[in-house]
Amino acid sequence: MVVSWSSRVYITRTMLEIDQDACLDCGGCVPLCPEEALFLSFNRLECDHNACTMCLICIQFCPVGALGESRAVEV
């Protein structure tokens, strides 16, 4: 089925972004997450984006600013 550009629906979702180069993998943000969306996997910080509610507590806590917001586009 051919869908014209103007009839497409795009949804933007704000998601947590982890700058893996800046992250110290200290895990200090993990216990602060009320939704338990952050976890360490093989000494690397990961986020369960389905559980994250973007409360921003982790962003405020990170001592090196490795956590931030990004926008994802879903079609």
N, C-alpha and C positions, 0 to 999 in steps of 0.2 A: 504494500500500500504506500502510495506517495503522499507525503504530508508536506504542505508548504511551510516555509520558515515562519510565517506569521501565525500559524495555527499551533505551533509547538508550545508546550508549557514547560517552563524552567523553574525549578525550585532552588533557592540558595539556602544553604545551611551553614551556620557558623560552627566550626569544629576546633577542637584543641589541636594545636600544632606543637610538636616537640622538635627543637633544634638539636639533633643528636650530636652535632659537633660541639655545641656549647654545653650540653647537659653533662653534669659530673656523675650522673647515675648514683647520687647520694641516697636517693629514696626518701628524702625528707618530706616530699609532697604526698607520698603514698598514704600515710595514715591520716592526712588532712582531708582527703577526698570523701565527702559524705556518701557518695554513690559507689565507692570502691571501684572506680573506673580506671584508676592508675595502678600499675603493678610493675614489678621488676621481672623481666624474663631474660635469663642468661646474662645478668648484670647490665641490662639495658632497659631504660624506662619505656613502657608501652602504655597506650590508652585504649580502653574499650569505648569506642565512639558511640556505640548504642546505649551505653550506660551513662555517659557523661552528659550532665545537664548544663554545662558551661556556667557554673556558679562562680568561677574565676578565683577561688581560694588558692589553688595551686599556682596560678600566675602571679598572684600577689606575694606568695611565699618564696618562690624560687630565687635563690641568692645570686644566680648568674643570668637571670632573664632568659632561660632556655625555653620557657613555655609562652605561647602566644595564641592568638586567634587567627584562623584562616577561613576563607569562604570556599565551600565546595558547591558546585553546580550539578544538580541532578536533572536528567531529562525524563 
